[in-house]
Amino acid sequence: MVLYESDRTRLEELKSFIDEHIHEKLVIAALAERYGMSTRTLQRQFLAMYREPVFNYIHRKRMQTAMNIITSRTMRISQTAYAVGYRSLPSFVKAFTKYYGHPPTYYAGFAND
């Protein structure tokens, strides 16, 4: 897929927006609308430029941010879940455990709450 300079610029802005708003609910359709493209175009162009589906990027970024917070011990695990966009602690723990192979408490070294 050929990406024009304007496409690349828009995708860089999109990626920065995701990084800065990782704590919010990020819906691909809303992101596409915000950046003036269809959902499918966003998905194709993001994959072409970053070699990773946008959904996977958001998930990976959330998990990496969560790991950084947990290992720095600056927040409780429940606070970390909300800080990376999860509204349910059990959903966060399940996703984190699936991603890293261990629950957040394994890395935290302190109790949840």
ChimeraX attribute file (.defattr): number of C-alpha atoms within 10 A of each C-alpha:
attribute: neighborCount
match mode: 1-to-1
recipient: residues
	/A:1	8
	/A:2	8
	/A:3	13
	/A:4	9
	/A:5	9
	/A:6	9
	/A:7	15
	/A:8	14
	/A:9	12
	/A:10	16
	/A:11	19
	/A:12	15
	/A:13	13
	/A:14	18
	/A:15	17
	/A:16	12
	/A:17	13
	/A:18	19
	/A:19	15
	/A:20	10
	/A:21	14
	/A:22	20
	/A:23	18
	/A:24	14
	/A:25	11
	/A:26	15
	/A:27	10
	/A:28	17
	/A:29	14
	/A:30	13
	/A:31	17
	/A:32	17
	/A:33	12
	/A:34	11
	/A:35	13
	/A:36	12
	/A:37	15
	/A:38	16
	/A:39	15
	/A:40	12
	/A:41	12
	/A:42	24
	/A:43	18
	/A:44	16
	/A:45	19
	/A:46	23
	/A:47	17
	/A:48	14
	/A:49	16
	/A:50	13
	/A:51	11
	/A:52	14
	/A:53	16
	/A:54	19
	/A:55	15
	/A:56	11
	/A:57	18
	/A:58	20
	/A:59	17
	/A:60	14
	/A:61	16
	/A:62	25
	/A:63	20
	/A:64	16
	/A:65	17
	/A:66	24
	/A:67	18
	/A:68	13
	/A:69	20
	/A:70	23
	/A:71	15
	/A:72	11
	/A:73	15
	/A:74	12
	/A:75	16
	/A:76	17
	/A:77	23
	/A:78	18
	/A:79	17
	/A:80	24
	/A:81	26
	/A:82	17
	/A:83	19
	/A:84	23
	/A:85	19
	/A:86	21
	/A:87	15
	/A:88	11
	/A:89	15
	/A:90	12
	/A:91	12
	/A:92	24
	/A:93	19
	/A:94	14
	/A:95	17
	/A:96	22
	/A:97	16
	/A:98	11
	/A:99	14
	/A:100	13
	/A:101	11
	/A:102	13
	/A:103	16
	/A:104	26
	/A:105	16
	/A:106	13
	/A:107	14
	/A:108	19
	/A:109	11
	/A:110	13
	/A:111	10
	/A:112	12
	/A:113	7
